[in-house]
């Protein structure tokens, strides 16, 4: 017998009772061969290649869902950073490139397409600058495109000119899309040490070192891990950790099956499996509630960072045991608007921006889906990003910031994003200025341990 009745029932419970799902299958597509001196020709090449490669992505995903009974929530595409592709063109704005990606997403029926991106950790090329300048209009006039900019790395340090520029860009994007159904800033993330194989939005792009086309899979199971934590109530932390690791192993095997099957049917390689506890606004699908089940009165109270460190580590260890292709981010996401328990913690006052920053030292990514007052200065936004990227640079980990300045809103007001993006209270930020520091520009040098050959 391949599976015992107990194992079959356990898997059924994961889906029906604990909200286990394959959060996304993301096809990464290289667009390097779509570069052209004529931007219109380049956009036509981009459209033709994406439609050819990903034409059956949604159908394959739906077929696998029906045959295996596994929910696949999102079907997505990521592409080569557009600043690399458009650099050869004569375009003075890359908004049309963004609209081409949006058209592809709409016609394919996918949820998002990522890769309106630039990599500027060591310097900004003219093409990078054009792309960044295009972000406010591009995200305000499209529905499905996600944008990302990598401004730092452990190897190169932090490009503070880019950090300053992105603070200003975030402000402009919030203003440009204030009347849109979805604020453009919710589709824009800034990185340090961005991975090139991340299947999760808004930070997904297909790195220049990747194959022509691959399938990357993101699996999420906060509800399953929460159920596992309940089974170990009152027992020593090391026993709880072992239980979480075993459950992460089982979740990863499911993702491996789906990813391999999707890659085979689409005729492309299988890239990586990203096992990240990615919450949603739904009750029972919260990372914050896992932390509370571990023994915290409310997420953000003393002990939160330690509990999150254990949780993230066990998820990674379980994933690595189950697959040789674990990559992307893999760990635990702590977005505010997308996590019902985190929203409640903000309302109760048990968590603040500074505590979230501390938690990002041990979790998968960083400050994610956080609404801040609309009048927050661009230099303050840049300062928040600089702090977060310093954590990533020094600790050789990926950190990211997705802040949403809410025009006309002040701390305590509510802002709604809708769907999986949820909604949340606007969080207060420090009133003290870092403008002189940010306006210095230049580059924050890489740490001494970056010198490894």
N, C-alpha and C positions, 0 to 999 in steps of 0.2 A: 504493500500500500504506500503510495507516494506521500499522502498526507493523512494524519490521524483525524478522527472526528473532532477531537478537541482543538487541533490546529485550524481546521476548517471553520469551526464556530468562532474561534478567536479572531480570524481574519474577517468574517462576516460582521462581528461586533465592531471591529476597527472602522469599517465603512459606515455601518448603519447607526451606531451609537456614539462614536468618538470622532467623527468628521475626518477620517483619514482620506487623503486624496493625493493624486499626482498634481501638484499645483500648476506645473507648466511643462510642456515640451516645446523647446525653442530650437528652431533651425538656424544655425549660423551660416551665413553666406558671404564668401569673399567677393568684393566688388572691385578689387584692384585692377582687373582686366576691363573695367568699365570707364576708366579714366579717358578723357578726350579733351583736346583743346577747345572744342565747341561744347559749351555746357548743355545745349539742347540735345546734341548727339549723346553726350554722356548720360543724361537723364533717360533717354530712350533705351540705352544699353542697360542701365540699372533696372528699369521697369521690366524689360524682356528677361533678364537673368533671374530676377526674384520670382516672377510669375512662372518661369520654367522650372526652377528648382523647388519652389514651395507650393506649386499649383495643387498638389493633392495632400498637403499637410493636414488641413482640417478634416478631410474625409478619412485619412488614415487614423488620425486621433479618435474620431468618432467610431470607426470600425473596431479599434482596440478596446474602447470603452464598452461597447456592446458585447464583444466576444469574451473579454476577461472580467467584465463587471467592475472595472476600476474607474472611478471618476477622474477625468482629466479636465481640470478647471479651465486652463488657458492654453491656447495654441498661439505661439509667438514666433517672430523672426528677429534675428539680430544681424547686423551687417558691418562691414569694415567701416571704421570711423570716417565719416563723410569728408572731413578736412583732408584726409589722405587721398581720397578719390577726386575731389573737386579741385585740388591744388593745380592740376594740369590745365584747368579750364580758364576761360577768359571772364568768368562771372565775378561781379563785384558784390553779389549777395548770394547766399546759398538757400534762400527761402524756397526757390523752385525745386531744389534737390529734396527738401523736406516735404514739399507737396507731392513729389513723385513717390516718396516712401509712403506717404499717407494714402495715396491712390492705390498702391499695391496692397496695403493692409485692408483697405475697404473692400477691394475686389476679391481678395483671398478669404475674407471673413475671419481674419485672425483678430486677437484682442489688442495686441500692441506690436510695434516694430521699433527696435532700439538700434542706435548707431549714429544718430545725429550728434556726433561726438568729436572731441579733439584731445590729443595727448600732449600736454604742455608742461610736463613736470620739470623740464630743464630749459625751456625756452619757447617762445611763441613765434611761429612762422606767419607770413602774411595770410596764408590759407586758414590757419588756426584763428587768427584775428577776425577774418571775415565770418567764419562759422560762429564764433562767440557773439559777434555783433548781430548776427542773424537770428539768434535764439529767441529774443522776445517776440518778434513778429512771427517767426516760424511756429512756435508753440501756441501762439494765439490764433493762428489761422489753420491749424490742423487738429485732428482728433485722436489719432492713434500713434503718433510718433513720440518717442522718448529720447531725451538728450542727456549726455554726460560729458564731463570734462575732468581729466585727471591732472591735478596740479602739483603732485608731489610723489616721492617714492623714497624708500630707505636708501637706495643707491645714489640718488641725485639730490636729495634734500627737497625743500619746498619752494616753489616759484612764487614769491610773495607778490610780484607784479600780477601774476595770474589770479592769486587769491583776492587781491584788491579789485581786479576787473570782474571777477565772478560775483563779488558782493554787489557791485553796481548792476551787473546783468540780472541777478535775482530780483532786485528792486524793479528794474525795467520790465521784467517778465511778469511780475505780479500786477503791475499797473496796466500793461498791455492786454492782459487776459482777465481783468477784473469783472468784465461783463460776460465772460464765457461760462459755459456749463461746468467746465473743469478748469481750475486755475492752472496756468502753464507751469508754475513752480512745482506742482505735484508730479510733473513729468520730467523734472530736471534734477540731476544729482551731481554733486562735485566729489571727487575721489582723491585719496592718497593710496598708492599701491593698488590701483584698479586691476582686478583679474581679467584676463582676455577671454575667459570661457564661462562667464557668469550668465546663467539662463534667466535670472530674475530682473524684472524692470524696477526702476527706470534705468538701472546701470548696465544693462546688457549691451555689449557690442562684440563684434567678431574680430578678435585681435589679428594683426598682420602676420603673426606666427602660426596661425591656424590653417587647417586644410581648406580646400575649396568650398566644401559644404559638410556640416556635421549636425548631429542631433545631440543637444544637451538637455538634461532632464532635471527639474526641480521637484523634490518631494517634500511635503510638509505634513506634520502630524502632531500639533500641540495637544489636541484632544486625547490622542493615544498615549502620549507621554504623561499627561495629567492623570489618566486612568491608572497608568503604571505607578505613579507616585502615590496614589490613594491605596494601592495594594501594599505599600510599604509604610503605611502610616505608623508613627511611633517607633520605628526601627532605626538602628544606627545609620548615619549618613553614608558610610561606605557600602552598606547593603542596598540602600536606595540607589546609589550611583550605579551599582552593578545591574539593578533592575532596569534603569533607564538605558544603559548601554545595550542590554539584550533586546529591548524593544526597538531601539534605533537600528540595530542589526536587521530585524525583521522588516522594518519600513524600507530600509535601503534595498533589500533583496527584491521587494516589489518594484521599486523604481528601476532597478537594473533590468528586470524582465520587460517592463514597458518600453524603456529606452532602447534596448536591443531590438525588440520587435519593431518599433517605429523606424529605426535606422535601416533595418533590413527591407522593410516594405517601401521605404522612400529611396532606396539605392544609394544611401550615403553612409559615412562612417558614424560610429557611436563615439561621442566626445567624452563628456563627463556627467557624473551624477552629483547634483548638489543637494545634500540633505540639510536643509535649513528649516528650523521651526518658524515658519512664516505665518503669523496670526492673521485673522480677519475680524471684522467687527461683530461676528456672530458669537453668541454665548456658547461657551464650551470649546472655543478655538483660540485660546489666549495664552501667551507666554507668561504674562503677569500672574494669571491664576495658578500656573504651575509653581511659580516662586512662592505663592501664598500657601499652596498645598505642602510645600517643603517645610513650612513653619513660620512664615512671615505674616504679620497681621495685615500689612498692605505693601505692595511693591514700592520700593523706595526707602523703606525703613532700614535701620541698621541690620546688616547681614545680607542685604540684597545682592551686593556685588559678589560676595563669596558664594551664595547660592547659584547665581547666574554663571559664575566661573565653572562650578561643578557641572551644571546642566550642559553648558556648551561643550565642555571637554568630553563628557560621556556621549553626547550626540556624535561628535567627531570620531571618537574611538569605535563606537558601534558601526558607523559608516565605513570606516577604513577596514574593519574586520570583514565587512560584507561585500566590498567591491574594491577592485584595484584601480577604478576610474573615478574615485571621488575627487571633486575639484570645486571650482566656483568659489562660493563663500562658506557654506557648510557650517552650521552652528545654530545660533538663535538670533532672530531679528527682534528688535524692541521698538517698533514704530509706535507712535502715540495714537494717531487717528485710526489705525488699522487693528487695534487691540482693545477689546472691550474692557479687560481688566486694567490696562494702562490708562485708559480714559477715566475710569473710576478712581484710580490712584491720583490723577491730576486733580480731579474734582475734590477729593478728600484732603489735598494738600500734602500727601505723603511723598510726592515726587516732584522734583523741580528740574530745570535745565541742567544745573550743575551736577545733580545726582545722576541724571541720564548720561552726562559726559563721563562720569566715573565708571558707570556700567559698561560703556563702550570699550573700556580697556580690556574686557574679557569676553565680549560677545562677538557676533559675526561681523557687524558692519559699524554703524555709528548713529548719529542723530538723524532720525528718520521720520518723515511726515509730521513735523512739528510746526504748528501755526504760531506766529509771533505778531506783535502789534504792527500795524501797517506803517506807522511812523518810525520804525526802527531804522537808524541810519545805516547806509551801505557799509560804512567802516566797521560798525558793530557786527554786522553779519559776517564780514570778512574776518573779524577777530574771533568770532565763534568758530568759523571754519579753520582758522590757523591753529587754534587750540586742539581741535579734533584731529587735524592732520599731523600735528606734532606727536600725538599719541600713536598714530599709525606708523609714522616714520621711525620713531625711536624703538617701537616694539615690533617692527618688521611685520605688520599686519595691515589688512585692508581696513581703512576707515572712510566713512562717507558722510555727507551732510545733505539732507533734503529739507530745507526750511521754506515755509510759505508765509511771507509777509502778507497779512490780511488787510487790504485797503479799507480804511474807515473803521477798523476794529481795534479794540484795546484789550488789555489783559483781562481775562475772565469772560469775554464774549465767546459765543459759540460760532464755529464755522463748519459748514457741511460740504463735503466733497462728493459724496454719493458712491454707491457700489462698494467694491472692495476697498476703496480709499477711505470710506467711513467719514467721520467728523470728529471734532475735538474742541476743547476749550483753547482759547488763545493763551499762550504761556508768557509770563513776564520775562523780560531780559534786563540785564544790568543797565542802569542809567549812566554809568560812568564810561567815559570815552576812551577808546584806544586809537583814535584817528591819527595821532602823531606817529604811532608805531606802524600802522598799516600804510600810511602815506610815504614811509621810507622806501618801500618797494625793495627791489633786489632779490636775493635768494637766501633762504635760511639754510645754512650748510648741512650736509648729511652727517649723521652721527659717526663716531669713530669706528663702530663695529660694521659700518657699511663697506669698509675696505676689505673685501674678501675675494681672493682669486684662487 
